[in-house]
Amino acid sequence: MIDAAFWIISGSIFFLLILSGFFSGSETALTASSRGQLKSRAEKGDKGADKALTLTEDSERLIGSILLGNNLVNILATSLATAMFTRLFGESGVALATLVMTLLVLIFAEVLPKTYAISNAETAAARVARPIGVIVTLLSPIVAAVRAIVRAVLALFGVKIDPDSHIMAVRDEIAGALQLGHSEGVVEKEDRDRILGALDLADRTVEEIMLHRSEIEVIDADLPPQDILELCLNSNHTRLPIYRGEQENIIGVLHAKDLLRAVYARFAGAENEDVFKGFDPMQVAMEPYFVPETTPLDEQMRQFLRRSTHFALVVDEYGALQGLLTLEDILEEIVGEITDEFDIDEDHPLRRTEAGDVIVDGAMTIRDLNRAMDWSLPDEEAVTVAGLVIHEAQTIPTRGQVFSFHNRRFEVLERKANRITRLKIRAV
């Protein structure tokens, strides 16, 4: 019988479906929206975006409130529809109410609002933030009780929830977006590598990229001044460590420009006399700057900028010299290899052959090789390519030995003493 009660119940069901669609769309908009874009909108004066940012800070509370509201209106709408259809059609009204409400909820309370929200996430999030904020405040006591029950149940199975943890770290979210953009052709490989390189600085340490002590050019402080000048002029580097006695006993760092400036000052004032007579290069040498090998790269870069220096000597926990690091080394982890007129092309650590093989320097880091070739060789157990081969082989290979692991074939081309200096790699 169609009477006033029929129209009241129908209107109530229609209103509850609108509320259900509002909750569903709000959940999708607030969870799918980019916090970065919301932050940008908030800084431009969008109060809705600012409110959305506040709501998404406690995602568990937000989702709990929306789900609670959504389930309440869906259950109430279904109950009213069942009562109305039972009154009209008898026992068969239950099945009919289930079919009709399933279609109505699916189309108008789920698919339609969520489709709109996912297509206009930030705009929709800013629009629904205020009313959702009121609902979250009203339902927060119930949500808190539900949250406590859920955590108690999970604790019975040994699952602990950290209230301060995020579902996904911001860094991982950015990295995932870059990888996806690159796979879809939207982000260039070079752009991806630069951004990921900057993000990785906090996770990498000085010892991973330093120049090993066996490759450092050093100058004996007891050499005649003219020999020191000649060594500086013949070197490709502008800063050279000075030692006295043992090479690990670094007592200063000589900058070629400071040395030449001091020599020129003596030469300009000299008249047919030895300009090096009584000249001590240590007078223009800088104090050595030592850093621990475990220092994170981002912190070391800040130290370089703070101290207005680009050169540091790396020591281990016992104070023994391990290598040296420059600001350029850190920048190369972001932008890639930086070369100038003094760099020799033949010394580049990676070279591709016409046969498709890759010739690499054993001292090349695994991360640099992965970035150059877009590979994914593991770097948890070793820093350099040679270190990876030694780790996998469990021995120091001899020249000509071949190993296959991680879907790659590694052939040792050169070995000096106990160091693998050159390898040939190809895909298996």
SELUMMI-976009 format. One record per residue (C-alpha): residue number from 1; residue in one letter; x, y, z. Coordinates in steps of 0.2 Angstrom, whole numbers, plus 5000, padded with zeros to 4 digits. Example, Ala and Ser with C-alpha at 12.3 -4.5 7.8 and 13.67 -1.06 7.14 Angstrom:
2
<1; A; <5062; 4978; 5039>>
<2; S; <5068; 4995; 5036>>
This chain:
428
<1; M; <5000; 5000; 5000>>
<2; I; <5007; 5017; 4995>>
<3; D; <5003; 5029; 5008>>
<4; A; <5012; 5043; 5018>>
<5; A; <5023; 5031; 5027>>
<6; F; <5029; 5024; 5010>>
<7; W; <5035; 5041; 5004>>
<8; I; <5043; 5045; 5021>>
<9; I; <5053; 5029; 5021>>
<10; S; <5057; 5031; 5002>>
<11; G; <5063; 5049; 5006>>
<12; S; <5073; 5043; 5021>>
<13; I; <5082; 5029; 5010>>
<14; F; <5086; 5042; 4996>>
<15; F; <5094; 5053; 5009>>
<16; L; <5103; 5039; 5017>>
<17; L; <5110; 5034; 5000>>
<18; I; <5116; 5052; 4998>>
<19; L; <5125; 5051; 5015>>
<20; S; <5133; 5034; 5010>>
<21; G; <5139; 5042; 4994>>
<22; F; <5146; 5056; 5003>>
<23; F; <5155; 5045; 5015>>
<24; S; <5162; 5034; 5001>>
<25; G; <5168; 5048; 4991>>
<26; S; <5176; 5057; 5006>>
<27; E; <5186; 5042; 5010>>
<28; T; <5193; 5040; 4993>>
<29; A; <5196; 5059; 4991>>
<30; L; <5205; 5061; 5008>>
<31; T; <5216; 5045; 5006>>
<32; A; <5220; 5047; 4987>>
<33; S; <5224; 5065; 4988>>
<34; S; <5242; 5071; 4987>>
<35; R; <5248; 5079; 5003>>
<36; G; <5260; 5089; 4993>>
<37; Q; <5247; 5097; 4982>>
<38; L; <5236; 5100; 4998>>
<39; K; <5250; 5108; 5006>>
<40; S; <5253; 5119; 4991>>
<41; R; <5234; 5124; 4990>>
<42; A; <5234; 5128; 5009>>
<43; E; <5249; 5139; 5007>>
<44; K; <5239; 5149; 4994>>
<45; G; <5225; 5151; 5007>>
<46; D; <5213; 5136; 5003>>
<47; K; <5206; 5133; 5021>>
<48; G; <5198; 5117; 5015>>
<49; A; <5215; 5110; 5009>>
<50; D; <5222; 5115; 5026>>
<51; K; <5208; 5106; 5035>>
<52; A; <5211; 5091; 5024>>
<53; L; <5229; 5090; 5029>>
<54; T; <5225; 5091; 5047>>
<55; L; <5212; 5076; 5045>>
<56; T; <5225; 5065; 5036>>
<57; E; <5238; 5067; 5049>>
<58; D; <5228; 5054; 5060>>
<59; S; <5223; 5042; 5046>>
<60; E; <5217; 5028; 5058>>
<61; R; <5205; 5040; 5066>>
<62; L; <5199; 5047; 5050>>
<63; I; <5196; 5031; 5041>>
<64; G; <5188; 5024; 5057>>
<65; S; <5175; 5038; 5058>>
<66; I; <5171; 5037; 5039>>
<67; L; <5168; 5019; 5040>>
<68; L; <5158; 5020; 5055>>
<69; G; <5147; 5033; 5048>>
<70; N; <5146; 5024; 5031>>
<71; N; <5141; 5007; 5039>>
<72; L; <5128; 5016; 5050>>
<73; V; <5119; 5024; 5035>>
<74; N; <5120; 5008; 5024>>
<75; I; <5113; 4997; 5037>>
<76; L; <5099; 5009; 5041>>
<77; A; <5095; 5011; 5023>>
<78; T; <5094; 4992; 5020>>
<79; S; <5084; 4990; 5035>>
<80; L; <5071; 5003; 5030>>
<81; A; <5070; 4996; 5012>>
<82; T; <5068; 4978; 5019>>
<83; A; <5053; 4984; 5030>>
<84; M; <5045; 4994; 5016>>
<85; F; <5047; 4980; 5003>>
<86; T; <5041; 4966; 5016>>
<87; R; <5025; 4977; 5019>>
<88; L; <5022; 4979; 5000>>
<89; F; <5026; 4961; 4994>>
<90; G; <5026; 4950; 5009>>
<91; E; <5040; 4937; 5012>>
<92; S; <5047; 4940; 4994>>
<93; G; <5050; 4958; 4999>>
<94; V; <5066; 4953; 5008>>
<95; A; <5075; 4946; 4992>>
<96; L; <5068; 4960; 4982>>
<97; A; <5075; 4973; 4995>>
<98; T; <5092; 4965; 4995>>
<99; L; <5093; 4966; 4975>>
<100; V; <5087; 4984; 4974>>
<101; M; <5098; 4990; 4988>>
<102; T; <5113; 4981; 4982>>
<103; L; <5111; 4990; 4965>>
<104; L; <5107; 5007; 4972>>
<105; V; <5122; 5006; 4985>>
<106; L; <5134; 4999; 4972>>
<107; I; <5130; 5012; 4959>>
<108; F; <5125; 5028; 4968>>
<109; A; <5134; 5026; 4985>>
<110; E; <5150; 5017; 4980>>
<111; V; <5156; 5018; 4961>>
<112; L; <5149; 5035; 4956>>
<113; P; <5156; 5045; 4971>>
<114; K; <5172; 5036; 4972>>
<115; T; <5175; 5038; 4953>>
<116; Y; <5172; 5057; 4955>>
<117; A; <5183; 5057; 4970>>
<118; I; <5198; 5048; 4962>>
<119; S; <5197; 5059; 4947>>
<120; N; <5197; 5075; 4957>>
<121; A; <5205; 5070; 4973>>
<122; E; <5213; 5086; 4980>>
<123; T; <5197; 5097; 4975>>
<124; A; <5185; 5084; 4983>>
<125; A; <5196; 5083; 4998>>
<126; A; <5196; 5101; 5001>>
<127; R; <5177; 5102; 4999>>
<128; V; <5172; 5088; 5011>>
<129; A; <5186; 5092; 5024>>
<130; R; <5175; 5103; 5035>>
<131; P; <5159; 5092; 5036>>
<132; I; <5170; 5077; 5038>>
<133; G; <5180; 5086; 5052>>
<134; V; <5164; 5088; 5062>>
<135; I; <5159; 5070; 5060>>
<136; V; <5176; 5064; 5065>>
<137; T; <5174; 5075; 5081>>
<138; L; <5157; 5068; 5085>>
<139; L; <5162; 5050; 5082>>
<140; S; <5179; 5051; 5090>>
<141; P; <5174; 5043; 5107>>
<142; I; <5166; 5028; 5098>>
<143; V; <5181; 5027; 5086>>
<144; A; <5193; 5027; 5100>>
<145; A; <5184; 5012; 5109>>
<146; V; <5183; 5003; 5092>>
<147; R; <5202; 5006; 5090>>
<148; A; <5206; 5000; 5107>>
<149; I; <5196; 4984; 5104>>
<150; V; <5205; 4981; 5087>>
<151; R; <5222; 4983; 5095>>
<152; A; <5218; 4971; 5109>>
<153; V; <5212; 4958; 5097>>
<154; L; <5228; 4960; 5086>>
<155; A; <5239; 4959; 5102>>
<156; L; <5232; 4942; 5105>>
<157; F; <5240; 4937; 5089>>
<158; G; <5256; 4946; 5093>>
<159; V; <5253; 4960; 5081>>
<160; K; <5258; 4977; 5088>>
<161; I; <5252; 4994; 5080>>
<162; D; <5263; 5009; 5081>>
<163; P; <5251; 5024; 5083>>
<164; D; <5264; 5036; 5076>>
<165; S; <5269; 5026; 5061>>
<166; H; <5263; 5030; 5043>>
<167; I; <5256; 5017; 5031>>
<168; M; <5270; 5022; 5019>>
<169; A; <5285; 5033; 5022>>
<170; V; <5286; 5049; 5011>>
<171; R; <5302; 5044; 5004>>
<172; D; <5295; 5027; 4998>>
<173; E; <5280; 5036; 4991>>
<174; I; <5291; 5048; 4981>>
<175; A; <5303; 5034; 4975>>
<176; G; <5288; 5023; 4970>>
<177; A; <5280; 5038; 4960>>
<178; L; <5297; 5041; 4951>>
<179; Q; <5299; 5022; 4947>>
<180; L; <5281; 5021; 4940>>
<181; G; <5283; 5038; 4930>>
<182; H; <5299; 5031; 4923>>
<183; S; <5291; 5015; 4918>>
<184; E; <5277; 5024; 4909>>
<185; G; <5289; 5036; 4900>>
<186; V; <5284; 5051; 4910>>
<187; V; <5300; 5054; 4920>>
<188; E; <5317; 5053; 4911>>
<189; K; <5330; 5041; 4919>>
<190; E; <5342; 5055; 4922>>
<191; D; <5328; 5065; 4932>>
<192; R; <5323; 5049; 4942>>
<193; D; <5342; 5046; 4946>>
<194; R; <5345; 5063; 4952>>
<195; I; <5330; 5064; 4964>>
<196; L; <5333; 5047; 4970>>
<197; G; <5351; 5051; 4973>>
<198; A; <5347; 5066; 4984>>
<199; L; <5335; 5055; 4994>>
<200; D; <5348; 5042; 4997>>
<201; L; <5361; 5053; 5004>>
<202; A; <5354; 5050; 5022>>
<203; D; <5355; 5031; 5020>>
<204; R; <5373; 5031; 5013>>
<205; T; <5389; 5034; 5023>>
<206; V; <5406; 5042; 5019>>
<207; E; <5415; 5026; 5017>>
<208; E; <5404; 5020; 5003>>
<209; I; <5410; 5034; 4991>>
<210; M; <5427; 5039; 4998>>
<211; L; <5443; 5038; 4987>>
<212; H; <5453; 5023; 4996>>
<213; R; <5469; 5027; 5004>>
<214; S; <5478; 5016; 4991>>
<215; E; <5473; 5029; 4977>>
<216; I; <5477; 5045; 4986>>
<217; E; <5490; 5056; 4979>>
<218; V; <5501; 5063; 4994>>
<219; I; <5516; 5074; 4996>>
<220; D; <5531; 5072; 5007>>
<221; A; <5533; 5087; 5018>>
<222; D; <5552; 5085; 5018>>
<223; L; <5554; 5086; 4999>>
<224; P; <5563; 5102; 4992>>
<225; P; <5550; 5116; 4989>>
<226; Q; <5553; 5115; 4970>>
<227; D; <5549; 5097; 4970>>
<228; I; <5533; 5100; 4979>>
<229; L; <5528; 5113; 4967>>
<230; E; <5532; 5102; 4952>>
<231; L; <5521; 5088; 4960>>
<232; C; <5507; 5100; 4962>>
<233; L; <5508; 5106; 4944>>
<234; N; <5509; 5088; 4937>>
<235; S; <5494; 5082; 4948>>
<236; N; <5476; 5083; 4941>>
<237; H; <5470; 5088; 4959>>
<238; T; <5471; 5105; 4966>>
<239; R; <5471; 5099; 4984>>
<240; L; <5485; 5087; 4990>>
<241; P; <5488; 5080; 5007>>
<242; I; <5505; 5082; 5015>>
<243; Y; <5513; 5069; 5026>>
<244; R; <5528; 5068; 5036>>
<245; G; <5537; 5051; 5040>>
<246; E; <5523; 5039; 5036>>
<247; Q; <5510; 5042; 5023>>
<248; E; <5496; 5040; 5035>>
<249; N; <5503; 5054; 5046>>
<250; I; <5494; 5068; 5037>>
<251; I; <5499; 5085; 5044>>
<252; G; <5491; 5097; 5031>>
<253; V; <5482; 5100; 5015>>
<254; L; <5491; 5110; 5001>>
<255; H; <5480; 5120; 4989>>
<256; A; <5489; 5122; 4972>>
<257; K; <5482; 5140; 4971>>
<258; D; <5489; 5145; 4988>>
<259; L; <5506; 5137; 4984>>
<260; L; <5507; 5146; 4967>>
<261; R; <5502; 5163; 4975>>
<262; A; <5515; 5161; 4988>>
<263; V; <5529; 5157; 4975>>
<264; Y; <5523; 5171; 4964>>
<265; A; <5525; 5183; 4978>>
<266; R; <5543; 5178; 4982>>
<267; F; <5547; 5177; 4963>>
<268; A; <5540; 5195; 4960>>
<269; G; <5551; 5202; 4974>>
<270; A; <5567; 5192; 4970>>
<271; E; <5582; 5198; 4960>>
<272; N; <5593; 5185; 4953>>
<273; E; <5591; 5174; 4968>>
<274; D; <5584; 5157; 4972>>
<275; V; <5565; 5160; 4975>>
<276; F; <5564; 5144; 4985>>
<277; K; <5578; 5148; 4997>>
<278; G; <5570; 5148; 5015>>
<279; F; <5553; 5144; 5008>>
<280; D; <5542; 5132; 5018>>
<281; P; <5527; 5125; 5009>>
<282; M; <5519; 5121; 5026>>
<283; Q; <5517; 5140; 5029>>
<284; V; <5503; 5140; 5016>>
<285; A; <5496; 5122; 5020>>
<286; M; <5479; 5121; 5028>>
<287; E; <5475; 5111; 5043>>
<288; P; <5468; 5094; 5039>>
<289; Y; <5450; 5090; 5041>>
<290; F; <5446; 5073; 5047>>
<291; V; <5429; 5065; 5047>>
<292; P; <5423; 5047; 5053>>
<293; E; <5419; 5035; 5039>>
<294; T; <5402; 5031; 5046>>
<295; T; <5396; 5049; 5044>>
<296; P; <5380; 5050; 5033>>
<297; L; <5382; 5059; 5016>>
<298; D; <5369; 5072; 5019>>
<299; E; <5377; 5077; 5036>>
<300; Q; <5394; 5078; 5028>>
<301; M; <5387; 5089; 5014>>
<302; R; <5380; 5101; 5027>>
<303; Q; <5397; 5101; 5036>>
<304; F; <5406; 5105; 5020>>
<305; L; <5395; 5120; 5017>>
<306; R; <5396; 5125; 5035>>
<307; R; <5415; 5125; 5035>>
<308; S; <5417; 5132; 5018>>
<309; T; <5428; 5118; 5013>>
<310; H; <5427; 5104; 5000>>
<311; F; <5440; 5092; 5006>>
<312; A; <5440; 5079; 5020>>
<313; L; <5451; 5065; 5026>>
<314; V; <5442; 5049; 5031>>
<315; V; <5447; 5040; 5047>>
<316; D; <5440; 5024; 5055>>
<317; E; <5436; 5021; 5073>>
<318; Y; <5454; 5020; 5078>>
<319; G; <5459; 5036; 5069>>
<320; A; <5468; 5027; 5055>>
<321; L; <5467; 5035; 5038>>
<322; Q; <5455; 5026; 5026>>
<323; G; <5453; 5038; 5012>>
<324; L; <5448; 5055; 5006>>
<325; L; <5431; 5063; 5002>>
<326; T; <5427; 5079; 4992>>
<327; L; <5411; 5089; 4990>>
<328; E; <5411; 5084; 4972>>
<329; D; <5410; 5066; 4977>>
<330; I; <5394; 5069; 4986>>
<331; L; <5387; 5079; 4972>>
<332; E; <5391; 5065; 4959>>
<333; E; <5380; 5054; 4969>>
<334; I; <5365; 5066; 4964>>
<335; V; <5370; 5072; 4947>>
<336; G; <5381; 5058; 4941>>
<337; E; <5399; 5058; 4935>>
<338; I; <5407; 5076; 4934>>
<339; T; <5421; 5077; 4922>>
<340; D; <5432; 5092; 4918>>
<341; E; <5447; 5095; 4906>>
<342; F; <5459; 5086; 4918>>
<343; D; <5449; 5070; 4919>>
<344; I; <5455; 5056; 4907>>
<345; D; <5442; 5047; 4897>>
<346; E; <5451; 5031; 4898>>
<347; D; <5450; 5030; 4916>>
<348; H; <5431; 5030; 4916>>
<349; P; <5425; 5016; 4927>>
<350; L; <5413; 5009; 4915>>
<351; R; <5414; 5006; 4896>>
<352; R; <5402; 4996; 4885>>
<353; T; <5409; 4985; 4871>>
<354; E; <5401; 4982; 4854>>
<355; A; <5397; 4964; 4859>>
<356; G; <5386; 4971; 4873>>
<357; D; <5398; 4967; 4887>>
<358; V; <5401; 4980; 4901>>
<359; I; <5419; 4983; 4906>>
<360; V; <5420; 4990; 4924>>
<361; D; <5433; 4995; 4936>>
<362; G; <5433; 4984; 4951>>
<363; A; <5432; 4999; 4963>>
<364; M; <5416; 5006; 4955>>
<365; T; <5402; 5006; 4967>>
<366; I; <5388; 4994; 4965>>
<367; R; <5375; 5008; 4966>>
<368; D; <5384; 5018; 4952>>
<369; L; <5384; 5003; 4941>>
<370; N; <5365; 5000; 4945>>
<371; R; <5362; 5018; 4941>>
<372; A; <5372; 5018; 4925>>
<373; M; <5365; 5002; 4918>>
<374; D; <5348; 5002; 4926>>
<375; W; <5352; 4986; 4935>>
<376; S; <5347; 4980; 4953>>
<377; L; <5363; 4971; 4959>>
<378; P; <5362; 4970; 4978>>
<379; D; <5373; 4981; 4988>>
<380; E; <5369; 4975; 5006>>
<381; E; <5385; 4965; 5008>>
<382; A; <5397; 4974; 4997>>
<383; V; <5400; 4992; 4991>>
<384; T; <5410; 4989; 4976>>
<385; V; <5408; 4978; 4961>>
<386; A; <5425; 4969; 4966>>
<387; G; <5418; 4967; 4983>>
<388; L; <5402; 4959; 4977>>
<389; V; <5412; 4946; 4967>>
<390; I; <5423; 4942; 4981>>
<391; H; <5408; 4940; 4993>>
<392; E; <5399; 4929; 4981>>
<393; A; <5414; 4918; 4976>>
<394; Q; <5420; 4917; 4995>>
<395; T; <5438; 4919; 4989>>
<396; I; <5449; 4931; 4979>>
<397; P; <5447; 4926; 4961>>
<398; T; <5462; 4925; 4949>>
<399; R; <5463; 4933; 4932>>
<400; G; <5452; 4924; 4919>>
<401; Q; <5440; 4916; 4932>>
<402; V; <5421; 4917; 4928>>
<403; F; <5406; 4918; 4940>>
<404; S; <5388; 4918; 4937>>
<405; F; <5376; 4926; 4950>>
<406; H; <5361; 4938; 4950>>
<407; N; <5358; 4934; 4932>>
<408; R; <5375; 4941; 4927>>
<409; R; <5391; 4933; 4921>>
<410; F; <5407; 4941; 4929>>
<411; E; <5424; 4938; 4922>>
<412; V; <5440; 4944; 4930>>
<413; L; <5450; 4953; 4918>>
<414; E; <5464; 4961; 4929>>
<415; R; <5470; 4958; 4946>>
<416; K; <5484; 4968; 4956>>
<417; A; <5490; 4960; 4972>>
<418; N; <5474; 4955; 4981>>
<419; R; <5463; 4968; 4972>>
<420; I; <5452; 4965; 4957>>
<421; T; <5454; 4980; 4946>>
<422; R; <5444; 4976; 4930>>
<423; L; <5429; 4965; 4926>>
<424; K; <5418; 4961; 4911>>
<425; I; <5400; 4959; 4915>>
<426; R; <5386; 4952; 4903>>
<427; A; <5368; 4947; 4905>>
<428; V; <5365; 4928; 4907>>
